[in-house]
Amino acid sequence: MNNEQRQPLIFNIHHFALDDGPGIRTTVFLKGCPLSCVWCHNPESMSCNAEIAFYPNQCIQCGDCRSACEQGAIKLDAGRRIKRDKCSACGKCADICPAAALKVIGNHYPGDELIEILLKDRIFYETSEGGVTFSGGEPALHARYLEPIMRELKKNNIHIAIQTSGMFDLTEFRTKLLPCIDLIYFDIKFIDRHEHKKYTGRGNDTILDNFTDLIETPDVEIIPRVPLVPDITATEKNLAGIADFIKKAGCPSYELLPYNSGGISKRDFLGKNAPPALKNIRLNMEEEKECREIFAQCFPDKSAPVIR
């Protein structure tokens, strides 16, 4: 396996992020996730492979993409532009498109190149007490790639956060990544394993075990994040169970995340259908208040932030 094959694909590097940890941050989004949450607002992160997104509102029907495609995967008639079963995501269609209606999702960044990019924002980290956040997808899937990058960032005294689904090999995580991490945003979606498997494709035993084990780690802040997906995760039974679990684990803080419907249009751009269970709605203020009150029963002295 060559170096490029070992490197994960990165689908976005978000500079000046304000919602992914303290201060001004640069957030690196890596492709590949062991879960397949029906509400995922970053569906382009699920696959480890490169994908082609098509934005129909930008298309000028010039036909250059069809001429460039050696796989015969482009069609210009109504409906979906790309025959996904033929597309190799080589990117030739995106390279030639004059209207940027086609885009390759996922690019390789050698470790040294990514470090150089991240260090360019160092002045903003220092002046705002910010840092770098690794997200996805599931960044812990790529521990071998991230380990030397994180170590170099720590040599430069940069705060490191990670956003994780919790579905990872704990031994590898502890050995390769945890020594460099300052903050873990740990998703807890369901307390019931059957519900978790129904809506994410996997059970949650590993996730809950990893959270319980890591919560005792000294000098690492762990903040569980609970997505509030209407009629799916945002039920009284589920939220009460999660709140009780978090409290019994000894975690003093948590965050609630309202459902982001942006994943619906992204799925369409990637030629994927949104699952029937997914609704293009979000909780209203009164419903959010009810969710807060459920957690308040376990954490009466804590006000839960709702991250928008």
The 8 nearest C-alpha neighbors of each residue, nearest first, counted from 0:
[[1, 4, 2, 5, 3, 6, 7, 144],
 [0, 2, 4, 3, 5, 6, 109, 7],
 [1, 3, 5, 4, 6, 0, 109, 107],
 [4, 2, 6, 5, 1, 107, 109, 7],
 [5, 3, 1, 2, 6, 0, 7, 107],
 [6, 4, 2, 3, 7, 1, 0, 144],
 [5, 7, 3, 4, 144, 2, 107, 8],
 [8, 6, 5, 9, 107, 141, 29, 30],
 [7, 9, 105, 106, 107, 30, 29, 10],
 [8, 10, 29, 105, 106, 28, 11, 30],
 [11, 9, 105, 104, 28, 29, 106, 8],
 [10, 12, 28, 9, 13, 27, 29, 105],
 [11, 13, 27, 26, 28, 14, 25, 10],
 [14, 12, 26, 25, 11, 16, 27, 15],
 [13, 15, 25, 16, 12, 24, 26, 120],
 [16, 14, 24, 23, 25, 17, 13, 123],
 [17, 15, 24, 14, 23, 25, 18, 13],
 [16, 18, 23, 19, 15, 24, 22, 20],
 [19, 17, 20, 16, 306, 21, 307, 24],
 [20, 18, 17, 16, 132, 21, 24, 26],
 [19, 21, 18, 22, 160, 17, 24, 132],
 [22, 20, 129, 128, 23, 19, 17, 24],
 [129, 23, 21, 127, 128, 24, 17, 20],
 [22, 24, 129, 15, 17, 16, 124, 127],
 [25, 23, 130, 16, 131, 129, 15, 26],
 [24, 26, 14, 131, 13, 15, 16, 132],
 [25, 27, 132, 13, 133, 12, 131, 24],
 [26, 28, 12, 133, 134, 11, 132, 29],
 [27, 29, 135, 134, 11, 9, 10, 133],
 [30, 28, 9, 135, 136, 8, 138, 10],
 [31, 29, 44, 47, 136, 8, 9, 135],
 [30, 32, 47, 46, 45, 136, 44, 137],
 [31, 33, 136, 137, 45, 34, 46, 44],
 [34, 32, 35, 166, 31, 137, 45, 201],
 [35, 33, 199, 32, 36, 200, 201, 45],
 [34, 36, 199, 200, 37, 45, 33, 32],
 [37, 35, 199, 39, 38, 198, 34, 200],
 [36, 38, 39, 198, 274, 35, 199, 277],
 [39, 37, 36, 277, 40, 262, 228, 260],
 [40, 38, 36, 41, 42, 37, 262, 35],
 [262, 41, 39, 261, 42, 259, 38, 260],
 [40, 42, 43, 39, 44, 262, 265, 45],
 [43, 41, 44, 45, 39, 40, 262, 266],
 [42, 44, 41, 45, 46, 104, 30, 265],
 [43, 45, 30, 136, 42, 31, 41, 46],
 [46, 44, 31, 32, 42, 43, 136, 30],
 [47, 45, 31, 48, 44, 30, 32, 43],
 [46, 48, 31, 30, 45, 8, 49, 7],
 [49, 47, 46, 50, 8, 105, 30, 31],
 [48, 50, 105, 104, 88, 103, 47, 51],
 [51, 49, 104, 88, 103, 48, 52, 105],
 [52, 50, 103, 102, 88, 104, 269, 53],
 [51, 53, 269, 268, 102, 101, 103, 50],
 [52, 54, 101, 268, 100, 55, 51, 269],
 [53, 55, 100, 56, 57, 268, 101, 52],
 [56, 54, 58, 57, 53, 100, 268, 80],
 [57, 55, 54, 58, 100, 59, 53, 98],
 [56, 58, 100, 55, 54, 98, 59, 99],
 [57, 59, 55, 100, 60, 56, 98, 54],
 [58, 60, 61, 57, 98, 100, 56, 62],
 [61, 59, 62, 58, 75, 63, 64, 57],
 [60, 62, 59, 63, 58, 64, 96, 97],
 [63, 61, 65, 64, 60, 66, 75, 59],
 [64, 62, 66, 65, 61, 67, 96, 95],
 [65, 63, 92, 67, 62, 66, 96, 68],
 [66, 64, 73, 68, 62, 67, 63, 74],
 [65, 67, 63, 64, 68, 62, 69, 92],
 [68, 66, 64, 65, 92, 91, 63, 69],
 [67, 69, 65, 70, 66, 71, 92, 64],
 [70, 68, 71, 67, 66, 72, 65, 91],
 [71, 69, 72, 68, 85, 86, 87, 73],
 [72, 70, 69, 73, 68, 85, 65, 86],
 [71, 73, 82, 85, 70, 86, 81, 68],
 [74, 72, 81, 65, 71, 80, 82, 68],
 [73, 75, 80, 76, 81, 65, 72, 82],
 [76, 74, 80, 77, 73, 60, 62, 65],
 [75, 77, 74, 78, 80, 79, 73, 60],
 [78, 76, 75, 79, 80, 74, 55, 60],
 [79, 77, 80, 76, 75, 74, 81, 55],
 [78, 80, 81, 77, 270, 82, 74, 76],
 [79, 81, 74, 73, 75, 78, 82, 53],
 [82, 80, 73, 83, 72, 79, 74, 86],
 [81, 83, 72, 84, 85, 73, 86, 80],
 [82, 84, 86, 85, 81, 72, 270, 87],
 [83, 85, 82, 86, 72, 87, 81, 70],
 [84, 86, 72, 83, 82, 70, 87, 71],
 [87, 85, 83, 72, 88, 84, 82, 70],
 [86, 88, 89, 85, 70, 83, 50, 90],
 [89, 87, 90, 50, 86, 51, 49, 103],
 [88, 90, 87, 91, 86, 92, 103, 49],
 [89, 91, 93, 88, 92, 103, 94, 51],
 [92, 90, 94, 93, 89, 67, 95, 68],
 [93, 91, 64, 90, 95, 94, 67, 68],
 [94, 92, 101, 102, 90, 96, 91, 95],
 [95, 93, 91, 92, 96, 90, 102, 101],
 [94, 96, 92, 93, 97, 91, 64, 63],
 [95, 97, 93, 98, 99, 94, 92, 64],
 [98, 96, 99, 95, 100, 94, 63, 59],
 [97, 99, 100, 96, 57, 58, 59, 101],
 [100, 98, 101, 96, 97, 102, 57, 93],
 [99, 101, 54, 57, 58, 98, 53, 55],
 [102, 100, 53, 93, 99, 52, 54, 51],
 [101, 103, 93, 52, 51, 104, 53, 100],
 [102, 104, 51, 50, 90, 105, 52, 93],
 [105, 103, 50, 10, 49, 51, 102, 52],
 [106, 104, 10, 49, 8, 9, 103, 50],
 [107, 105, 8, 9, 10, 108, 104, 49],
 [106, 108, 8, 9, 109, 6, 7, 3],
 [107, 109, 113, 112, 110, 106, 9, 6],
 [110, 108, 112, 111, 113, 107, 6, 3],
 [109, 111, 113, 112, 148, 114, 108, 144],
 [112, 110, 114, 113, 109, 115, 148, 108],
 [111, 113, 115, 109, 110, 114, 108, 116],
 [112, 114, 116, 110, 115, 111, 108, 117],
 [115, 113, 117, 111, 116, 112, 118, 110],
 [114, 116, 112, 118, 113, 117, 111, 119],
 [117, 115, 113, 114, 119, 118, 112, 120],
 [118, 116, 114, 119, 115, 120, 113, 25],
 [117, 119, 121, 115, 120, 116, 114, 152],
 [118, 120, 117, 116, 121, 115, 122, 114],
 [121, 119, 118, 123, 122, 117, 124, 25],
 [120, 122, 118, 124, 123, 119, 125, 117],
 [121, 123, 125, 124, 120, 126, 119, 118],
 [124, 122, 126, 121, 125, 120, 127, 23],
 [125, 123, 129, 130, 121, 128, 127, 122],
 [124, 126, 122, 128, 123, 127, 121, 129],
 [125, 127, 123, 124, 128, 122, 129, 22],
 [128, 126, 22, 129, 124, 125, 23, 123],
 [129, 127, 22, 125, 124, 126, 21, 130],
 [22, 130, 128, 124, 23, 127, 24, 21],
 [129, 131, 158, 24, 124, 157, 159, 25],
 [130, 132, 25, 159, 24, 26, 160, 158],
 [131, 133, 160, 26, 161, 159, 25, 27],
 [134, 132, 161, 27, 26, 28, 162, 138],
 [135, 133, 28, 162, 138, 27, 161, 29],
 [136, 134, 28, 29, 137, 138, 30, 44],
 [135, 137, 32, 44, 31, 30, 29, 45],
 [136, 138, 32, 135, 139, 163, 140, 31],
 [139, 137, 140, 141, 134, 135, 29, 136],
 [138, 140, 141, 142, 137, 167, 172, 163],
 [141, 139, 138, 137, 142, 167, 31, 32],
 [140, 142, 139, 144, 143, 138, 145, 7],
 [143, 141, 145, 139, 144, 146, 140, 175],
 [142, 144, 141, 146, 145, 175, 147, 140],
 [145, 143, 142, 141, 146, 6, 147, 110],
 [144, 146, 142, 148, 143, 147, 149, 141],
 [145, 147, 149, 148, 175, 143, 142, 176],
 [148, 146, 150, 149, 145, 151, 144, 110],
 [149, 147, 145, 151, 150, 146, 110, 114],
 [148, 150, 152, 146, 151, 147, 145, 179],
 [149, 151, 147, 153, 152, 148, 146, 154],
 [150, 152, 154, 148, 153, 149, 147, 155],
 [151, 153, 149, 155, 154, 150, 157, 148],
 [152, 154, 156, 155, 150, 157, 151, 149],
 [155, 153, 151, 152, 156, 150, 157, 149],
 [154, 156, 153, 152, 157, 151, 118, 121],
 [157, 155, 153, 154, 152, 158, 151, 130],
 [158, 156, 153, 152, 130, 155, 159, 131],
 [157, 159, 130, 181, 131, 156, 129, 160],
 [160, 158, 131, 180, 181, 132, 130, 157],
 [161, 159, 132, 182, 183, 181, 180, 131],
 [160, 162, 133, 183, 132, 134, 184, 163],
 [163, 161, 184, 134, 183, 185, 133, 160],
 [164, 162, 165, 185, 137, 186, 184, 161],
 [163, 165, 186, 166, 185, 137, 162, 206],
 [164, 166, 206, 163, 167, 185, 209, 186],
 [167, 165, 206, 164, 205, 33, 168, 163],
 [168, 166, 165, 169, 139, 140, 172, 205],
 [167, 169, 171, 170, 172, 166, 139, 140],
 [168, 170, 172, 171, 167, 173, 209, 174],
 [169, 171, 173, 172, 168, 174, 175, 167],
 [170, 172, 174, 173, 169, 168, 175, 142],
 [173, 171, 169, 176, 170, 174, 175, 177],
 [174, 172, 177, 170, 171, 175, 169, 176],
 [173, 175, 171, 172, 170, 176, 177, 178],
 [174, 176, 146, 172, 171, 173, 142, 177],
 [177, 175, 172, 178, 146, 179, 173, 174],
 [176, 178, 173, 180, 179, 172, 175, 174],
 [179, 177, 176, 180, 173, 175, 174, 181],
 [180, 178, 177, 176, 149, 150, 153, 181],
 [181, 179, 177, 159, 182, 178, 160, 176],
 [180, 182, 219, 159, 160, 158, 220, 179],
 [183, 181, 160, 220, 219, 180, 221, 161],
 [184, 182, 221, 161, 160, 185, 162, 222],
 [185, 183, 162, 222, 223, 221, 161, 163],
 [184, 186, 223, 163, 224, 183, 222, 164],
 [187, 185, 224, 164, 223, 225, 188, 163],
 [188, 186, 225, 189, 224, 223, 185, 164],
 [187, 189, 225, 186, 226, 232, 190, 195],
 [190, 188, 195, 191, 187, 237, 232, 194],
 [189, 191, 241, 240, 237, 192, 188, 195],
 [192, 190, 194, 189, 193, 195, 237, 203],
 [191, 193, 195, 202, 203, 194, 196, 190],
 [194, 192, 196, 195, 191, 197, 202, 203],
 [195, 193, 197, 196, 191, 192, 198, 189],
 [196, 194, 192, 193, 197, 189, 198, 202],
 [195, 197, 201, 200, 202, 193, 199, 194],
 [198, 196, 194, 195, 200, 199, 193, 201],
 [197, 199, 195, 196, 36, 37, 200, 194],
 [200, 198, 36, 35, 196, 34, 201, 195],
 [199, 201, 196, 35, 197, 198, 34, 202],
 [202, 200, 196, 199, 34, 195, 203, 197],
 [201, 203, 196, 192, 195, 204, 193, 200],
 [202, 204, 206, 192, 205, 207, 195, 201],
 [205, 203, 207, 206, 202, 208, 192, 209],
 [206, 204, 208, 203, 207, 209, 166, 165],
 [207, 205, 165, 203, 209, 166, 204, 208],
 [206, 208, 210, 204, 209, 205, 203, 211],
 [209, 207, 205, 211, 210, 206, 204, 212],
 [210, 208, 212, 206, 207, 211, 205, 213],
 [209, 211, 207, 213, 212, 208, 214, 206],
 [212, 210, 208, 209, 214, 213, 248, 207],
 [211, 213, 209, 210, 214, 208, 215, 216],
 [214, 212, 210, 216, 215, 211, 209, 221],
 [213, 215, 216, 211, 212, 210, 221, 250],
 [214, 216, 213, 217, 212, 211, 249, 219],
 [215, 217, 213, 214, 219, 218, 212, 220],
 [218, 216, 219, 215, 220, 214, 213, 181],
 [217, 219, 220, 216, 181, 182, 180, 215],
 [220, 218, 181, 217, 182, 216, 221, 180],
 [219, 221, 182, 183, 181, 222, 218, 217],
 [222, 220, 183, 182, 184, 219, 223, 214],
 [221, 223, 184, 253, 252, 185, 183, 224],
 [224, 222, 185, 253, 186, 184, 187, 254],
 [225, 223, 186, 254, 255, 185, 253, 187],
 [224, 226, 255, 187, 188, 256, 186, 254],
 [227, 225, 256, 257, 228, 255, 188, 258],
 [226, 228, 257, 233, 258, 256, 232, 229],
 [227, 229, 258, 232, 233, 231, 226, 230],
 [230, 228, 233, 231, 227, 282, 281, 232],
 [231, 229, 233, 234, 232, 228, 227, 276],
 [232, 230, 228, 229, 233, 234, 227, 198],
 [231, 233, 228, 234, 227, 237, 230, 188],
 [234, 232, 227, 228, 229, 231, 230, 238],
 [235, 233, 237, 236, 232, 238, 230, 231],
 [234, 236, 238, 237, 239, 233, 293, 290],
 [235, 237, 239, 234, 238, 240, 233, 241],
 [238, 236, 240, 234, 239, 235, 190, 189],
 [237, 239, 241, 235, 240, 236, 242, 234],
 [240, 238, 242, 236, 241, 237, 235, 293],
 [239, 241, 237, 243, 238, 242, 190, 244],
 [240, 242, 244, 238, 243, 239, 190, 245],
 [243, 241, 239, 245, 244, 240, 294, 238],
 [242, 244, 240, 246, 241, 245, 247, 239],
 [245, 243, 241, 247, 242, 246, 248, 240],
 [246, 244, 248, 242, 243, 247, 250, 241],
 [245, 247, 243, 249, 248, 244, 250, 242],
 [248, 246, 244, 249, 245, 243, 250, 242],
 [249, 247, 245, 246, 250, 211, 244, 214],
 [250, 248, 246, 247, 251, 245, 214, 215],
 [249, 251, 245, 248, 246, 252, 214, 247],
 [252, 250, 249, 246, 253, 245, 298, 301],
 [253, 251, 250, 222, 254, 223, 301, 303],
 [252, 254, 223, 222, 224, 303, 255, 251],
 [255, 253, 224, 304, 303, 305, 225, 223],
 [254, 256, 305, 225, 224, 226, 304, 306],
 [255, 257, 226, 306, 227, 305, 225, 258],
 [258, 256, 227, 226, 259, 307, 255, 228],
 [257, 259, 228, 227, 281, 260, 226, 256],
 [258, 260, 261, 40, 257, 262, 281, 38],
 [259, 261, 262, 279, 263, 258, 40, 280],
 [262, 260, 263, 40, 259, 264, 265, 41],
 [40, 261, 263, 265, 260, 264, 41, 39],
 [264, 262, 266, 261, 265, 260, 273, 267],
 [265, 263, 267, 266, 262, 261, 268, 260],
 [266, 264, 262, 268, 267, 263, 269, 261],
 [267, 265, 271, 269, 263, 264, 268, 262],
 [266, 268, 270, 264, 269, 265, 271, 272],
 [269, 267, 53, 265, 52, 266, 270, 54],
 [270, 268, 52, 266, 267, 271, 265, 51],
 [271, 269, 267, 268, 266, 272, 79, 83],
 [272, 270, 266, 267, 269, 273, 268, 265],
 [271, 273, 274, 266, 267, 270, 263, 275],
 [272, 274, 263, 266, 275, 271, 277, 37],
 [275, 273, 276, 277, 37, 272, 38, 278],
 [276, 274, 277, 273, 278, 272, 37, 38],
 [277, 275, 274, 278, 37, 273, 231, 38],
 [276, 278, 275, 274, 38, 37, 273, 279],
 [279, 277, 280, 276, 275, 229, 260, 281],
 [278, 280, 260, 277, 281, 263, 259, 261],
 [281, 279, 278, 260, 282, 229, 258, 259],
 [280, 282, 258, 229, 283, 257, 279, 228],
 [281, 283, 286, 287, 229, 284, 280, 257],
 [282, 284, 286, 285, 287, 281, 288, 280],
 [285, 283, 287, 286, 288, 282, 289, 281],
 [284, 286, 288, 287, 283, 289, 282, 290],
 [285, 287, 289, 288, 283, 284, 282, 290],
 [288, 286, 290, 284, 289, 285, 282, 283],
 [287, 289, 285, 291, 286, 290, 284, 292],
 [288, 290, 286, 292, 287, 291, 285, 293],
 [291, 289, 287, 293, 288, 292, 286, 294],
 [292, 290, 288, 294, 289, 293, 295, 287],
 [291, 293, 295, 289, 294, 290, 288, 296],
 [294, 292, 290, 291, 295, 296, 239, 289],
 [293, 295, 291, 296, 292, 297, 242, 298],
 [296, 294, 298, 299, 292, 297, 293, 291],
 [295, 297, 294, 293, 298, 299, 292, 239],
 [298, 296, 295, 294, 299, 242, 243, 246],
 [297, 299, 295, 301, 300, 296, 294, 246],
 [300, 298, 295, 296, 301, 297, 302, 294],
 [301, 299, 298, 302, 295, 297, 296, 303],
 [302, 300, 298, 299, 303, 295, 252, 251],
 [301, 303, 304, 300, 295, 291, 299, 298],
 [304, 302, 254, 301, 305, 291, 253, 255],
 [305, 303, 254, 306, 255, 302, 253, 256],
 [304, 306, 255, 256, 254, 307, 303, 257],
 [305, 307, 256, 304, 255, 254, 257, 18],
 [306, 305, 257, 256, 18, 259, 258, 255]]
